[in-house]
Amino acid sequence: MRVRVTYRTPDMDIDEEFTGAGADEVVAAMQKAVAARAPLGLRLFVGALRPLSFAQVAVDRYNDAARTDIARPATCEEFLRAGEREGLLTVLDP
């Protein structure tokens, strides 16, 4: 699976492709990229999460920032589908 994420905020600018055998691995790759860019305290927090927990936290933070009410995903696949609906990512190769 190959996914391209395009997301810009004052604090973060992401225009990157992530790959993995499935949704869980793609989200884990996203998580690793976010952790690498984060300050030490946040890096430790992000790195300690499971991919699904990372996805849920990401949705919570997005909801706060965008003033939306996207449901917390129950799977990494749901997270990717929600990202597609919001125009934040494109699945290039399912």
C-alpha positions in Angstrom: 0.0 0.0 0.0 1.3 3.5 -0.9 -0.3 6.7 0.5 0.5 10.3 -0.1 -0.2 12.8 2.7 -0.5 16.5 2.1 -1.2 18.5 5.3 -0.1 22.0 6.3 -0.4 23.8 9.5 1.6 26.7 11.0 3.5 24.0 13.0 3.8 21.2 10.4 4.2 20.8 6.7 3.8 17.3 5.4 3.9 16.4 1.7 5.2 12.8 1.8 4.5 9.3 0.6 4.3 6.4 3.1 4.3 2.7 2.2 3.6 -0.5 4.0 2.1 -4.0 3.5 -1.3 -2.7 4.8 -2.9 0.2 6.6 -1.3 -0.6 10.0 2.2 -0.4 8.5 1.4 2.8 6.6 0.1 4.4 9.7 3.2 3.2 11.6 5.4 4.9 9.0 3.4 8.1 9.4 3.8 7.9 13.1 7.6 7.4 12.8 7.8 10.5 10.5 5.8 12.6 13.0 7.9 11.4 15.9 11.1 12.3 14.0 9.9 15.9 13.6 8.6 16.4 17.1 10.3 17.8 20.2 11.8 15.3 22.5 8.9 15.0 25.0 6.3 14.7 22.2 8.6 12.3 20.3 8.7 9.9 23.3 4.9 10.1 23.6 4.2 9.5 19.9 6.8 6.8 19.7 5.2 4.9 22.6 1.8 4.7 20.9 0.5 1.8 18.9 -0.4 2.8 15.3 -4.1 2.8 16.0 -3.7 4.9 19.1 -1.6 7.3 17.1 -4.3 7.5 14.5 -6.9 8.2 17.2 -4.8 11.0 18.7 -4.2 12.4 15.3 -8.0 12.5 14.6 -8.5 14.2 18.0 -5.9 16.9 17.3 -7.3 17.4 13.8 -10.8 17.8 15.1 -9.6 20.4 17.6 -7.6 22.3 14.9 -10.1 22.1 12.1 -13.2 22.4 14.4 -14.6 19.2 13.0 -16.1 16.1 14.5 -14.6 13.1 12.7 -15.3 9.9 14.5 -12.3 8.2 16.2 -11.2 5.4 13.9 -11.6 1.8 15.1 -8.9 0.6 12.6 -6.0 2.1 10.7 -8.0 1.5 7.5 -10.8 3.7 8.9 -8.2 6.3 9.6 -6.9 6.3 6.1 -10.4 6.4 4.7 -11.2 9.4 6.9 -8.1 11.1 5.7 -9.1 10.6 2.1 -12.6 12.0 2.7 -11.0 15.1 4.3 -8.6 15.5 1.4 -5.6 15.0 3.5 -4.3 11.9 1.8 -4.5 9.9 -1.4 -4.2 6.1 -1.6 -1.9 5.7 -4.6 -1.6 2.0 -4.5 -4.0 -0.1 -2.4 
